[in-house]
Amino acid sequence: MKIRIKGNFVRYRLTKTEVETFCKTGFYHETTDFGGAVFMYALRAKKGIDALEASFDNNTITVYFPDGERSSWAISDRVGYHHDMPLPGGKQLSLLVEKDFVCLDETAEDQSDNYPNPLAN
């Protein structure tokens, strides 16, 4: 799972295996060890919500995914989920969780588990 953060925008991109694991278990995470601290980002299914939500606690970003959508995402054509989560003071946090496609340009990154890019034809 990859994370991209810019300002108040958080984006997760998951490979096929990661999406399948998440859909089966309701949880997926990655960690980055900085030596003195560990940063974690996680995707967790949550009952009772109909849009993405997020929290940041104990060096962990958790994006909550509607549990009712979890079982079908891996086998559907749906690429991802987006939601602008309202914050205090009229601000918002934009959240995006999506399937990771093979890049169209040259990259050294292993993309063997990514989804086929629909623009590759």
N, C-alpha and C positions, 0 to 999 in steps of 0.2 A: 504494500500500500504506500502510495506517495502522498505527501502533503504539500500544498502550496498555500502560503499566507501572504497577503498584501493588504495592509490596512485592516479594515473590518470585513475581509473576505477570506474564508477558509474553504479550501477545495481538497477533497480526497479522491484519488484515482486508484481503483482496484483491478488487479489482474483476474483472469477467469477463475483460477484456483482460490484466490482470496474472496471473490464474490460467492463462490460455491460454499466455502467454509463458513462465511458469515451467514449465508442463507440457512445452512444446517444448524449452526450453533447459536446464532444471535449475537456473536461477538467476534471482533478481530482487532488486533492492535500491533503496533510497531514501537520499538524503543530506540533511542539514540543515547549512548553513554558518553558523557562529557568528562569522565574521570571523577569529578567531585559531585556530580549530579546526573540523574537520568531523566530525560524528557520522554514522555510517552504520548502517543496519540492513538485514539481508539474509536471504533465504531461499535455501538451497542444498540440492540433492538430494545424498544420500550413500548409497553402496552399503554393504551389510552391517549396516544398522540396521533395526529393525522398529518403532521409536517415535521421536517427536521428541526431539532433543537440542539443546543450545545452548552457545555460548561467547561470551566477551566479551574481545576483543583489539584493541589499537590503535584505540580509540574506536569499535569496531564490534560490534554484537550480531549474531551469526549463529545462526539457527535452522536446524538440519539436519533435512531431511524424508526419510523412507524412499524411496529411488529406485524401489523396486518399486511404490509407490503413485502415483508421479508421472504416468505416462502416462494413467491413467484418471480422475484427479480432475476435470479440466475437463468431461468428458462425463457424469459420474455425478451422482446426486442427493445424494451425500454433501456435507454442509455443511462439515465441518472435521475436524481432528485435534487430540486433546488427550493430553498425557502429563505426569505428575509426575516430573521428573527428580531422582533422589536426589543430594544434595550431602553433603560431609563434615560430620560432627557431627550427623547425623540430620536435617538440614534437607532441603528440597526446593524445586525451582524448577518452578512450574506453567507449562506452555507450551500455547498454543492458536493454531492457524492455521486460519482459516475464510474462507469466501466472504462478501463484504460485501453485505448486503441493503439495499434502499431503505428509508429510515426512514419510520415511520408518522406522525411529527409533522412540523411545518414546520421546515425547515432551509435555510440559505442555501448549503449545500455542494452542489456539482455531483454528482448521483447518477445521471447518464445512463448510466453504464457499470456500475452496480450490478446485482446479481441481483434479480429481482422478489421482493417480500416475500410469503411464503406466508400471512401473516396479513392481507394487504390486502383479501381478499375479504369 
